[in-house]
């Protein structure tokens, strides 16, 4: 990675180097969002495709006290 940065500094001017770094950061963020979206879709599909009667653990509702 250090070698790449040294080449980048030698070959590219400041503005273009900054633009390339920003573009690469955007690509990485897009990949992270895509991975998160894929995981969410898998989780939703797993819940949707669960057999009837397996709705998960019962959680008691909070009761309000009469005031």
PDB file of N, CA, C and O in Angstrom:
ATOM      1  N   UNK A   1       0.825  -1.187   0.000  1.00  0.00           N
ATOM      2  CA  UNK A   1       0.000   0.000   0.000  1.00  0.00           C
ATOM      3  C   UNK A   1       0.876   1.260   0.000  1.00  0.00           C
ATOM      4  O   UNK A   1       0.548   2.261  -0.638  1.00  0.00           O
ATOM      5  N   UNK A   2       1.973   1.190   0.715  1.00  0.00           N
ATOM      6  CA  UNK A   2       2.872   2.336   0.764  1.00  0.00           C
ATOM      7  C   UNK A   2       3.444   2.642  -0.614  1.00  0.00           C
ATOM      8  O   UNK A   2       3.562   3.803  -1.008  1.00  0.00           O
ATOM      9  N   UNK A   3       3.793   1.601  -1.330  1.00  0.00           N
ATOM     10  CA  UNK A   3       4.340   1.787  -2.679  1.00  0.00           C
ATOM     11  C   UNK A   3       3.323   2.472  -3.577  1.00  0.00           C
ATOM     12  O   UNK A   3       3.660   3.366  -4.353  1.00  0.00           O
ATOM     13  N   UNK A   4       2.074   2.040  -3.460  1.00  0.00           N
ATOM     14  CA  UNK A   4       1.011   2.648  -4.256  1.00  0.00           C
ATOM     15  C   UNK A   4       0.863   4.127  -3.933  1.00  0.00           C
ATOM     16  O   UNK A   4       0.707   4.950  -4.834  1.00  0.00           O
ATOM     17  N   UNK A   5       0.912   4.461  -2.667  1.00  0.00           N
ATOM     18  CA  UNK A   5       0.814   5.877  -2.275  1.00  0.00           C
ATOM     19  C   UNK A   5       1.984   6.691  -2.814  1.00  0.00           C
ATOM     20  O   UNK A   5       1.803   7.824  -3.261  1.00  0.00           O
ATOM     21  N   UNK A   6       3.178   6.119  -2.772  1.00  0.00           N
ATOM     22  CA  UNK A   6       4.340   6.836  -3.303  1.00  0.00           C
ATOM     23  C   UNK A   6       4.199   7.078  -4.804  1.00  0.00           C
ATOM     24  O   UNK A   6       4.486   8.172  -5.291  1.00  0.00           O
ATOM     25  N   UNK A   7       3.759   6.058  -5.532  1.00  0.00           N
ATOM     26  CA  UNK A   7       3.530   6.232  -6.968  1.00  0.00           C
ATOM     27  C   UNK A   7       2.448   7.270  -7.224  1.00  0.00           C
ATOM     28  O   UNK A   7       2.564   8.106  -8.120  1.00  0.00           O
ATOM     29  N   UNK A   8       1.408   7.199  -6.430  1.00  0.00           N
ATOM     30  CA  UNK A   8       0.298   8.143  -6.564  1.00  0.00           C
ATOM     31  C   UNK A   8       0.805   9.573  -6.376  1.00  0.00           C
ATOM     32  O   UNK A   8       0.453  10.466  -7.146  1.00  0.00           O
ATOM     33  N   UNK A   9       1.622   9.784  -5.364  1.00  0.00           N
ATOM     34  CA  UNK A   9       2.156  11.122  -5.099  1.00  0.00           C
ATOM     35  C   UNK A   9       3.030  11.611  -6.243  1.00  0.00           C
ATOM     36  O   UNK A   9       2.999  12.792  -6.591  1.00  0.00           O
ATOM     37  N   UNK A  10       3.800  10.721  -6.820  1.00  0.00           N
ATOM     38  CA  UNK A  10       4.712  11.110  -7.894  1.00  0.00           C
ATOM     39  C   UNK A  10       3.967  11.373  -9.206  1.00  0.00           C
ATOM     40  O   UNK A  10       4.311  12.295  -9.946  1.00  0.00           O
ATOM     41  N   UNK A  11       2.963  10.572  -9.486  1.00  0.00           N
ATOM     42  CA  UNK A  11       2.311  10.644 -10.796  1.00  0.00           C
ATOM     43  C   UNK A  11       1.135  11.607 -10.860  1.00  0.00           C
ATOM     44  O   UNK A  11       0.827  12.135 -11.928  1.00  0.00           O
ATOM     45  N   UNK A  12       0.483  11.838  -9.746  1.00  0.00           N
ATOM     46  CA  UNK A  12      -0.742  12.625  -9.776  1.00  0.00           C
ATOM     47  C   UNK A  12      -0.583  13.939  -9.018  1.00  0.00           C
ATOM     48  O   UNK A  12       0.129  14.015  -8.016  1.00  0.00           O
ATOM     49  N   UNK A  13      -1.232  14.929  -9.498  1.00  0.00           N
ATOM     50  CA  UNK A  13      -1.252  16.211  -8.805  1.00  0.00           C
ATOM     51  C   UNK A  13      -2.237  16.114  -7.645  1.00  0.00           C
ATOM     52  O   UNK A  13      -3.053  15.194  -7.585  1.00  0.00           O
ATOM     53  N   UNK A  14      -2.155  17.060  -6.739  1.00  0.00           N
ATOM     54  CA  UNK A  14      -2.960  17.043  -5.520  1.00  0.00           C
ATOM     55  C   UNK A  14      -4.452  16.907  -5.736  1.00  0.00           C
ATOM     56  O   UNK A  14      -5.086  16.073  -5.089  1.00  0.00           O
ATOM     57  N   UNK A  15      -5.027  17.689  -6.615  1.00  0.00           N
ATOM     58  CA  UNK A  15      -6.470  17.660  -6.835  1.00  0.00           C
ATOM     59  C   UNK A  15      -6.951  16.330  -7.385  1.00  0.00           C
ATOM     60  O   UNK A  15      -7.970  15.797  -6.947  1.00  0.00           O
ATOM     61  N   UNK A  16      -6.225  15.810  -8.327  1.00  0.00           N
ATOM     62  CA  UNK A  16      -6.622  14.531  -8.920  1.00  0.00           C
ATOM     63  C   UNK A  16      -6.448  13.393  -7.919  1.00  0.00           C
ATOM     64  O   UNK A  16      -7.262  12.470  -7.875  1.00  0.00           O
ATOM     65  N   UNK A  17      -5.407  13.459  -7.132  1.00  0.00           N
ATOM     66  CA  UNK A  17      -5.159  12.437  -6.105  1.00  0.00           C
ATOM     67  C   UNK A  17      -6.307  12.432  -5.090  1.00  0.00           C
ATOM     68  O   UNK A  17      -6.798  11.374  -4.698  1.00  0.00           O
ATOM     69  N   UNK A  18      -6.724  13.628  -4.673  1.00  0.00           N
ATOM     70  CA  UNK A  18      -7.835  13.741  -3.733  1.00  0.00           C
ATOM     71  C   UNK A  18      -9.113  13.188  -4.346  1.00  0.00           C
ATOM     72  O   UNK A  18      -9.870  12.487  -3.674  1.00  0.00           O
ATOM     73  N   UNK A  19      -9.358  13.496  -5.607  1.00  0.00           N
ATOM     74  CA  UNK A  19     -10.560  13.004  -6.286  1.00  0.00           C
ATOM     75  C   UNK A  19     -10.561  11.477  -6.347  1.00  0.00           C
ATOM     76  O   UNK A  19     -11.596  10.848  -6.131  1.00  0.00           O
ATOM     77  N   UNK A  20      -9.410  10.884  -6.639  1.00  0.00           N
ATOM     78  CA  UNK A  20      -9.326   9.426  -6.697  1.00  0.00           C
ATOM     79  C   UNK A  20      -9.552   8.796  -5.329  1.00  0.00           C
ATOM     80  O   UNK A  20     -10.227   7.772  -5.219  1.00  0.00           O
ATOM     81  N   UNK A  21      -8.998   9.397  -4.299  1.00  0.00           N
ATOM     82  CA  UNK A  21      -9.215   8.868  -2.948  1.00  0.00           C
ATOM     83  C   UNK A  21     -10.689   8.968  -2.554  1.00  0.00           C
ATOM     84  O   UNK A  21     -11.248   8.041  -1.967  1.00  0.00           O
ATOM     85  N   UNK A  22     -11.305  10.090  -2.881  1.00  0.00           N
ATOM     86  CA  UNK A  22     -12.736  10.251  -2.577  1.00  0.00           C
ATOM     87  C   UNK A  22     -13.572   9.226  -3.336  1.00  0.00           C
ATOM     88  O   UNK A  22     -14.517   8.657  -2.790  1.00  0.00           O
ATOM     89  N   UNK A  23     -13.218   8.997  -4.591  1.00  0.00           N
ATOM     90  CA  UNK A  23     -13.960   8.020  -5.390  1.00  0.00           C
ATOM     91  C   UNK A  23     -13.797   6.622  -4.803  1.00  0.00           C
ATOM     92  O   UNK A  23     -14.765   5.865  -4.734  1.00  0.00           O
ATOM     93  N   UNK A  24     -12.600   6.279  -4.387  1.00  0.00           N
ATOM     94  CA  UNK A  24     -12.371   4.950  -3.803  1.00  0.00           C
ATOM     95  C   UNK A  24     -13.131   4.802  -2.488  1.00  0.00           C
ATOM     96  O   UNK A  24     -13.687   3.740  -2.210  1.00  0.00           O
ATOM     97  N   UNK A  25     -13.159   5.852  -1.685  1.00  0.00           N
ATOM     98  CA  UNK A  25     -13.916   5.815  -0.429  1.00  0.00           C
ATOM     99  C   UNK A  25     -15.400   5.601  -0.721  1.00  0.00           C
ATOM    100  O   UNK A  25     -16.071   4.857  -0.006  1.00  0.00           O
ATOM    101  N   UNK A  26     -15.912   6.245  -1.763  1.00  0.00           N
ATOM    102  CA  UNK A  26     -17.317   6.074  -2.127  1.00  0.00           C
ATOM    103  C   UNK A  26     -17.595   4.642  -2.576  1.00  0.00           C
ATOM    104  O   UNK A  26     -18.639   4.079  -2.249  1.00  0.00           O
ATOM    105  N   UNK A  27     -16.673   4.060  -3.317  1.00  0.00           N
ATOM    106  CA  UNK A  27     -16.829   2.661  -3.752  1.00  0.00           C
ATOM    107  C   UNK A  27     -16.887   1.738  -2.541  1.00  0.00           C
ATOM    108  O   UNK A  27     -17.730   0.843  -2.479  1.00  0.00           O
ATOM    109  N   UNK A  28     -15.998   1.952  -1.583  1.00  0.00           N
ATOM    110  CA  UNK A  28     -15.989   1.114  -0.386  1.00  0.00           C
ATOM    111  C   UNK A  28     -17.286   1.261   0.411  1.00  0.00           C
ATOM    112  O   UNK A  28     -17.824   0.270   0.904  1.00  0.00           O
ATOM    113  N   UNK A  29     -17.790   2.490   0.541  1.00  0.00           N
ATOM    114  CA  UNK A  29     -19.049   2.715   1.251  1.00  0.00           C
ATOM    115  C   UNK A  29     -20.211   2.028   0.537  1.00  0.00           C
ATOM    116  O   UNK A  29     -21.085   1.451   1.184  1.00  0.00           O
ATOM    117  N   UNK A  30     -20.223   2.090  -0.794  1.00  0.00           N
ATOM    118  CA  UNK A  30     -21.272   1.412  -1.564  1.00  0.00           C
ATOM    119  C   UNK A  30     -21.234  -0.088  -1.329  1.00  0.00           C
ATOM    120  O   UNK A  30     -22.279  -0.726  -1.200  1.00  0.00           O
ATOM    121  N   UNK A  31     -20.047  -0.647  -1.273  1.00  0.00           N
ATOM    122  CA  UNK A  31     -19.915  -2.089  -1.019  1.00  0.00           C
ATOM    123  C   UNK A  31     -20.437  -2.453   0.363  1.00  0.00           C
ATOM    124  O   UNK A  31     -21.105  -3.473   0.533  1.00  0.00           O
ATOM    125  N   UNK A  32     -20.129  -1.617   1.349  1.00  0.00           N
ATOM    126  CA  UNK A  32     -20.612  -1.869   2.710  1.00  0.00           C
ATOM    127  C   UNK A  32     -22.141  -1.784   2.772  1.00  0.00           C
ATOM    128  O   UNK A  32     -22.786  -2.614   3.413  1.00  0.00           O
ATOM    129  N   UNK A  33     -22.713  -0.782   2.107  1.00  0.00           N
ATOM    130  CA  UNK A  33     -24.182  -0.653   2.080  1.00  0.00           C
ATOM    131  C   UNK A  33     -24.822  -1.845   1.380  1.00  0.00           C
ATOM    132  O   UNK A  33     -25.855  -2.347   1.821  1.00  0.00           O
ATOM    133  N   UNK A  34     -24.210  -2.296   0.293  1.00  0.00           N
ATOM    134  CA  UNK A  34     -24.748  -3.449  -0.433  1.00  0.00           C
ATOM    135  C   UNK A  34     -24.700  -4.699   0.430  1.00  0.00           C
ATOM    136  O   UNK A  34     -25.639  -5.496   0.416  1.00  0.00           O
ATOM    137  N   UNK A  35     -23.619  -4.883   1.182  1.00  0.00           N
ATOM    138  CA  UNK A  35     -23.515  -6.044   2.064  1.00  0.00           C
ATOM    139  C   UNK A  35     -24.566  -5.975   3.164  1.00  0.00           C
ATOM    140  O   UNK A  35     -25.184  -6.988   3.494  1.00  0.00           O
ATOM    141  N   UNK A  36     -24.775  -4.796   3.733  1.00  0.00           N
ATOM    142  CA  UNK A  36     -25.786  -4.629   4.780  1.00  0.00           C
ATOM    143  C   UNK A  36     -27.187  -4.885   4.215  1.00  0.00           C
ATOM    144  O   UNK A  36     -28.015  -5.515   4.872  1.00  0.00           O
ATOM    145  N   UNK A  37     -27.447  -4.403   3.015  1.00  0.00           N
ATOM    146  CA  UNK A  37     -28.758  -4.613   2.385  1.00  0.00           C
ATOM    147  C   UNK A  37     -28.999  -6.103   2.128  1.00  0.00           C
ATOM    148  O   UNK A  37     -30.097  -6.608   2.360  1.00  0.00           O
ATOM    149  N   UNK A  38     -27.974  -6.795   1.651  1.00  0.00           N
ATOM    150  CA  UNK A  38     -28.088  -8.229   1.395  1.00  0.00           C
ATOM    151  C   UNK A  38     -28.386  -8.984   2.682  1.00  0.00           C
ATOM    152  O   UNK A  38     -29.235  -9.876   2.694  1.00  0.00           O
ATOM    153  N   UNK A  39     -27.698  -8.636   3.764  1.00  0.00           N
ATOM    154  CA  UNK A  39     -27.928  -9.289   5.052  1.00  0.00           C
ATOM    155  C   UNK A  39     -29.350  -9.014   5.552  1.00  0.00           C
ATOM    156  O   UNK A  39     -30.002  -9.916   6.078  1.00  0.00           O
ATOM    157  N   UNK A  40     -29.829  -7.797   5.395  1.00  0.00           N
ATOM    158  CA  UNK A  40     -31.192  -7.459   5.815  1.00  0.00           C
ATOM    159  C   UNK A  40     -32.215  -8.241   4.992  1.00  0.00           C
ATOM    160  O   UNK A  40     -33.208  -8.724   5.536  1.00  0.00           O
ATOM    161  N   UNK A  41     -31.980  -8.369   3.697  1.00  0.00           N
ATOM    162  CA  UNK A  41     -32.896  -9.136   2.848  1.00  0.00           C
ATOM    163  C   UNK A  41     -32.928 -10.603   3.267  1.00  0.00           C
ATOM    164  O   UNK A  41     -33.993 -11.220   3.286  1.00  0.00           O
ATOM    165  N   UNK A  42     -31.778 -11.156   3.598  1.00  0.00           N
ATOM    166  CA  UNK A  42     -31.719 -12.554   4.057  1.00  0.00           C
ATOM    167  C   UNK A  42     -32.502 -12.730   5.355  1.00  0.00           C
ATOM    168  O   UNK A  42     -33.246 -13.698   5.515  1.00  0.00           O
ATOM    169  N   UNK A  43     -32.329 -11.794   6.273  1.00  0.00           N
ATOM    170  CA  UNK A  43     -33.034 -11.882   7.560  1.00  0.00           C
ATOM    171  C   UNK A  43     -34.535 -11.776   7.353  1.00  0.00           C
ATOM    172  O   UNK A  43     -35.295 -12.536   7.954  1.00  0.00           O
ATOM    173  N   UNK A  44     -34.970 -10.858   6.521  1.00  0.00           N
ATOM    174  CA  UNK A  44     -36.400 -10.700   6.265  1.00  0.00           C
ATOM    175  C   UNK A  44     -36.982 -11.925   5.569  1.00  0.00           C
ATOM    176  O   UNK A  44     -38.097 -12.344   5.877  1.00  0.00           O
ATOM    177  N   UNK A  45     -36.241 -12.491   4.646  1.00  0.00           N
ATOM    178  CA  UNK A  45     -36.692 -13.705   3.964  1.00  0.00           C
ATOM    179  C   UNK A  45     -36.807 -14.857   4.944  1.00  0.00           C
ATOM    180  O   UNK A  45     -37.761 -15.633   4.880  1.00  0.00           O
ATOM    181  N   UNK A  46     -35.847 -14.977   5.851  1.00  0.00           N
ATOM    182  CA  UNK A  46     -35.880 -16.058   6.846  1.00  0.00           C
ATOM    183  C   UNK A  46     -37.106 -15.916   7.747  1.00  0.00           C
ATOM    184  O   UNK A  46     -37.746 -16.914   8.079  1.00  0.00           O
ATOM    185  N   UNK A  47     -37.433 -14.709   8.139  1.00  0.00           N
ATOM    186  CA  UNK A  47     -38.604 -14.484   8.988  1.00  0.00           C
ATOM    187  C   UNK A  47     -39.883 -14.761   8.201  1.00  0.00           C
ATOM    188  O   UNK A  47     -40.811 -15.382   8.718  1.00  0.00           O
ATOM    189  N   UNK A  48     -39.930 -14.306   6.967  1.00  0.00           N
ATOM    190  CA  UNK A  48     -41.119 -14.495   6.142  1.00  0.00           C
ATOM    191  C   UNK A  48     -41.385 -15.973   5.861  1.00  0.00           C
ATOM    192  O   UNK A  48     -42.537 -16.407   5.851  1.00  0.00           O
ATOM    193  N   UNK A  49     -40.332 -16.738   5.636  1.00  0.00           N
ATOM    194  CA  UNK A  49     -40.476 -18.131   5.241  1.00  0.00           C
ATOM    195  C   UNK A  49     -40.565 -19.105   6.417  1.00  0.00           C
ATOM    196  O   UNK A  49     -40.616 -20.318   6.213  1.00  0.00           O
ATOM    197  N   UNK A  50     -40.585 -18.587   7.631  1.00  0.00           N
ATOM    198  CA  UNK A  50     -40.706 -19.446   8.803  1.00  0.00           C
ATOM    199  C   UNK A  50     -42.066 -20.115   8.824  1.00  0.00           C
ATOM    200  O   UNK A  50     -43.060 -19.481   8.470  1.00  0.00           O
ATOM    201  N   UNK A  51     -42.144 -21.385   9.230  1.00  0.00           N
ATOM    202  CA  UNK A  51     -43.443 -22.056   9.314  1.00  0.00           C
ATOM    203  C   UNK A  51     -44.380 -21.349  10.298  1.00  0.00           C
ATOM    204  O   UNK A  51     -43.934 -20.720  11.257  1.00  0.00           O
ATOM    205  N   UNK A  52     -45.680 -21.465  10.042  1.00  0.00           N
ATOM    206  CA  UNK A  52     -46.685 -20.838  10.925  1.00  0.00           C
ATOM    207  C   UNK A  52     -46.530 -21.395  12.337  1.00  0.00           C
ATOM    208  O   UNK A  52     -46.177 -22.561  12.516  1.00  0.00           O
ATOM    209  N   UNK A  53     -46.789 -20.575  13.312  1.00  0.00           N
ATOM    210  CA  UNK A  53     -46.699 -21.010  14.690  1.00  0.00           C
ATOM    211  C   UNK A  53     -45.324 -20.803  15.288  1.00  0.00           C
ATOM    212  O   UNK A  53     -45.134 -20.979  16.491  1.00  0.00           O
ATOM    213  N   UNK A  54     -44.375 -20.434  14.465  1.00  0.00           N
ATOM    214  CA  UNK A  54     -43.030 -20.171  14.974  1.00  0.00           C
ATOM    215  C   UNK A  54     -42.760 -18.677  14.885  1.00  0.00           C
ATOM    216  O   UNK A  54     -41.861 -18.230  14.173  1.00  0.00           O
ATOM    217  N   UNK A  55     -43.537 -17.940  15.603  1.00  0.00           N
ATOM    218  CA  UNK A  55     -43.417 -16.492  15.508  1.00  0.00           C
ATOM    219  C   UNK A  55     -42.336 -15.929  16.415  1.00  0.00           C
ATOM    220  O   UNK A  55     -42.129 -14.717  16.462  1.00  0.00           O
ATOM    221  N   UNK A  56     -41.656 -16.796  17.125  1.00  0.00           N
ATOM    222  CA  UNK A  56     -40.581 -16.318  17.983  1.00  0.00           C
ATOM    223  C   UNK A  56     -41.007 -16.337  19.435  1.00  0.00           C
ATOM    224  O   UNK A  56     -42.142 -16.698  19.747  1.00  0.00           O
ATOM    225  N   UNK A  57     -40.128 -15.959  20.307  1.00  0.00           N
ATOM    226  CA  UNK A  57     -40.440 -16.006  21.736  1.00  0.00           C
ATOM    227  C   UNK A  57     -41.507 -14.986  22.094  1.00  0.00           C
ATOM    228  O   UNK A  57     -41.568 -13.899  21.519  1.00  0.00           O
ATOM    229  N   UNK A  58     -42.337 -15.351  23.045  1.00  0.00           N
ATOM    230  CA  UNK A  58     -43.367 -14.435  23.515  1.00  0.00           C
ATOM    231  C   UNK A  58     -42.727 -13.469  24.498  1.00  0.00           C
ATOM    232  O   UNK A  58     -42.029 -13.873  25.428  1.00  0.00           O
ATOM    233  N   UNK A  59     -42.974 -12.212  24.278  1.00  0.00           N
ATOM    234  CA  UNK A  59     -42.446 -11.182  25.165  1.00  0.00           C
ATOM    235  C   UNK A  59     -43.637 -10.512  25.814  1.00  0.00           C
ATOM    236  O   UNK A  59     -44.490  -9.961  25.118  1.00  0.00           O
ATOM    237  N   UNK A  60     -43.713 -10.547  27.143  1.00  0.00           N
ATOM    238  CA  UNK A  60     -44.869  -9.944  27.800  1.00  0.00           C
ATOM    239  C   UNK A  60     -44.906  -8.446  27.557  1.00  0.00           C
ATOM    240  O   UNK A  60     -43.875  -7.773  27.541  1.00  0.00           O
ATOM    241  N   UNK A  61     -46.103  -7.946  27.370  1.00  0.00           N
ATOM    242  CA  UNK A  61     -46.279  -6.512  27.181  1.00  0.00           C
ATOM    243  C   UNK A  61     -46.161  -5.810  28.526  1.00  0.00           C
ATOM    244  O   UNK A  61     -46.508  -6.367  29.567  1.00  0.00           O
ATOM    245  N   UNK A  62     -45.681  -4.619  28.485  1.00  0.00           N
ATOM    246  CA  UNK A  62     -45.626  -3.824  29.709  1.00  0.00           C
ATOM    247  C   UNK A  62     -47.048  -3.414  30.058  1.00  0.00           C
ATOM    248  O   UNK A  62     -47.808  -2.986  29.190  1.00  0.00           O
ATOM    249  N   UNK A  63     -47.398  -3.543  31.306  1.00  0.00           N
ATOM    250  CA  UNK A  63     -48.749  -3.161  31.734  1.00  0.00           C
ATOM    251  C   UNK A  63     -48.688  -1.801  32.391  1.00  0.00           C
ATOM    252  O   UNK A  63     -47.726  -1.446  33.072  1.00  0.00           O
ATOM    253  N   UNK A  64     -49.737  -1.067  32.161  1.00  0.00           N
ATOM    254  CA  UNK A  64     -49.824   0.254  32.779  1.00  0.00           C
ATOM    255  C   UNK A  64     -50.513   0.127  34.124  1.00  0.00           C
ATOM    256  O   UNK A  64     -51.520  -0.569  34.250  1.00  0.00           O
ATOM    257  N   UNK A  65     -49.989   0.776  35.094  1.00  0.00           N
ATOM    258  CA  UNK A  65     -50.656   0.758  36.390  1.00  0.00           C
ATOM    259  C   UNK A  65     -51.729   1.831  36.404  1.00  0.00           C
ATOM    260  O   UNK A  65     -51.555   2.904  35.827  1.00  0.00           O
ATOM    261  N   UNK A  66     -52.837   1.537  37.065  1.00  0.00           N
ATOM    262  CA  UNK A  66     -53.932   2.517  37.151  1.00  0.00           C
ATOM    263  C   UNK A  66     -53.488   3.657  38.049  1.00  0.00           C
ATOM    264  O   UNK A  66     -53.076   3.446  39.190  1.00  0.00           O
ATOM    265  N   UNK A  67     -53.575   4.826  37.535  1.00  0.00           N
ATOM    266  CA  UNK A  67     -53.157   5.992  38.327  1.00  0.00           C
ATOM    267  C   UNK A  67     -54.335   6.779  38.765  1.00  0.00           C
ATOM    268  O   UNK A  67     -54.181   7.796  39.442  1.00  0.00           O
TER     269      UNK A  67
END
